[in-house]
Amino acid sequence: FLGRHLASRAQVLLVDRRSSHGYLLPSDQLRPSEGLAVVPAIGRDMSCSETCQERGMRCDAEQLHFVNNCSLLQQHFDCKFCAHQVGEELPVYVSESSNMNVGQCLVTFISPMKCDPKHAHTQRLCACVPA
């Protein structure tokens, strides 16, 4: 995000430290953990903690930021399209046919990443790391 400081009018660039666009020095960037496994939940109403535990791994909430994107969701689910949403259980694929958002992949730009939430209508995309 490019803006200006109100008092000095200096240009200000806000950069997500997780961005792979190379705006920052490597020492200032955050990267995915070695051993990160991107794992879709096998069914609805499963948390990432449960999903990772089934693989002998653990969910890392900070690493969920790296899987909270449409491209990865589309690699793992049959998304009709991808949209922004607010909720504790994101990122997800809406797989319940009675839900008006069925077939959508949902990401968030403002909700905190959490491992334990789950929803009866969605399948989560999880960030699992070695236990």
N, C-alpha and C positions, 0 to 999 in steps of 0.2 A: 504494500500500500504506500503510495507516494502522497505526501501532504506537505504543509508548511507550518512551521512554528509560528504561533500567533504574534508574539512580541518581536522576534528577530527576523521573521519571514524566511528563515533558513529552510531549505528543503529537508524533509524528514522521510526516511524510507523505513517502513516497518516490515520485517522479514520473519517468517516462521523459521525457527532454528531447525525444524525437521524438513524443510524444503530441500529438494535435490537440485534446484536450479543454479547452484553455485554462486549465490550472492555473497556468501560469507566464507571466510577462511575455513579450511577443514577443521581446525581446532575449535571453532565456534559453532560448528554444526552438530546436530544430534542425528545419529544414524540408527537404523534398526539393529537390534542385538544380534550377535552371531547366534545361530541356532534358532532364530525366530521361525516358527512354523505358522503359516496362515491356514487355519482349519475351520471349515464350515461345520456348524452344529448338525448332527445327523437328523434332527427333527425339531419340531416346534417346541416352545416352552422349555428350552434348555439354556442354561447360562453358559458363559464362556468358562467359568470356573469348573463346571461339570464336564464340559466338552474337553477341556485340556486335561483334566484329571483322568478321564477315560483313556488318554494316550500316555499316561505316566508323566505328564508335564504340568505346568502351572500357567495360569493366565497372568499376563503382565499388563496392567491398565495403561501404563505409559506407552507400551508398544502398540496398544489398540489405535493410537493416532496414526500409525503407519498402515493400518488396514482399513481405515475409515475413508475409503475412496471408491468411486464408481467403477474404475477399471478392475480392481480386484474383486469386487462383488460380481461383476459381469463374468469374470473368469470362473467363478464357483457356482453361480446361480443363473437361471434362465430369466434374467430381468427384462421386462418390457421397456423400462426406462429407469432412470435414477433421479431421485429428488432429495431435497433437504427436509429434515424433520427435527423435532425436538423430542428427546426422550432419553431415559437412562439406559435402554437396552440396545442402542445403536453402535455400530452399523448392523443392518439386518436386511433380509429378504422377506417380503410378506407372502406367505405361502397358503394362508387360510382362504379358501374360496369364498367364504361369506363376508370377508373384509373388503370394504370398498377400494382398498389400495392393493388388492391381490396382484401379484406379478411385479410390484415395484421393489426396487432396491432403495434403501433409505440410508443416508449419511447425515451427519450433523456437523455444524461449524461452531456451535455454541454450547452444547451439552457436554458435561464432563464425561470422560471415558471411565466405565466401570465394568468389572468382571462378573459380578453376581446377578444383576438384573436379567430378567427373561420375560417373554410375553407369549401368551397362548396362540397368537396368530403369526408369529415370526420365527425365522431361523437366523441365528446370529452368525457373523463372521468373526472368528476369534484370533487373538494373538497369543500363541502358546510358546513358552520357552522351557528349556530344561529345568526340571525340579531341583 
